[in-house]
Amino acid sequence: MINRELIRIKIVQLAYAYYQNGNKNIDSAEKELFFSLSKSYDMYNYLLALIVSVTKEARKHLEVAQTKARREGTPEPSTRFAYNRFAIQLEENKMLNDFMSTQKKTWEDEPEFLKKLYNLITDSQIYKEYMDSNEDNYAADRELWRKLYRTLIQDNTDLDTIFEEQSLYWNDDKEVVDSFVLKTIKRFDEKNQGKQELLPEYDNEEDKDFARKLFRATILNANEYQRYMSDASRNWDFSRLAYMDIIIMQIAIAEMMTFPSIPINVTINEFVDIAKIYSTPRSGGYINGMLDAIARHLVQRGKLLKNMTTAASRGLEEDSQEEA
């Protein structure tokens, strides 16, 4: 689950913290990096568990409604949402249950939030269309939760507040983790029952090694990389560059120099996107031009053995559109 996009973001955060911290210990910082990445995987599991907890909340409401209907002699309410096939399969998932058995906190510790989210769901048009639909099968049940997640969970300020209170590491992770939750929902297959595999923490050891190498190269070669920035900044106002921009470019140069298989334009575009989120409004265009100039300079000098393409074209086009 932990992909290179998330790893780059975490390294930006941890490298910035490393330089802000008076006690600069690279081994401790590296442990902090991997702990932070593991917390992202925890968030992934918690978000899947939220679907199960909302379903349990629905059963509580269903039980009350059933009792009332029997007492008054009125038609009993539909059990369709409370016993949604996809949600039941997720509830029985071995990997998710194994994870939750190791956690001290559960969603049942947030009863007001669960009730509010349940009401939000049952008031939604998505829910009403689902309950009225004649399509009653596993695919429809799974699609319901995909839609509900995208509409009511992916962008939920109450949920963001809960995550901020639970872990400092979750402040900036949710957008990336949401994409993996949605991918998991789409991948679920009824025939796998409770043995359906969730996404692993790492797809392979290469991604874990990528995180370690990129972080260490960023810190250990900082003076060299900053010299490249200084050499390339003669046509730029380097003295006014935001400190976060320096960190982002330092990591980008480390990636260019350390990983021969990653194209230059991929590295530049990835870090331009990060700059637009974590630095100043104009940082994307500035970093785009700087990294392009640095890469060309290093290729010409034979220090960077990669083909130079129109590395900065995507970022420049986006910035020009934003300024227009």
Secondary structure by P-SEA (a helix, b strand, c coil): cccaaaaaaaaaaaaaaaaacccccaaaaaaaaaaaaaaaaaaaaaaaaaaaaaaaaaaaaaaaaaaaaaaaccccccccccccaaaaaaaacaaaaaaaaaccccccccaaaaaaaaaaaaacaaaaaaaacccccaaaaaaaaaaaaaccccccaaaaaaaaaacccccccaaaaaaaaaaaaaacccccccccccccccccaaaaaaaaaaaaaaccaaaaaaaaaaaaccccccccccaaaaaaaaaaaaaaaccccccaaaaaaaaaaaaacccccaaaaaaaaaaaaaaaaaaaaccccccccccaaaaaaaaaaaac
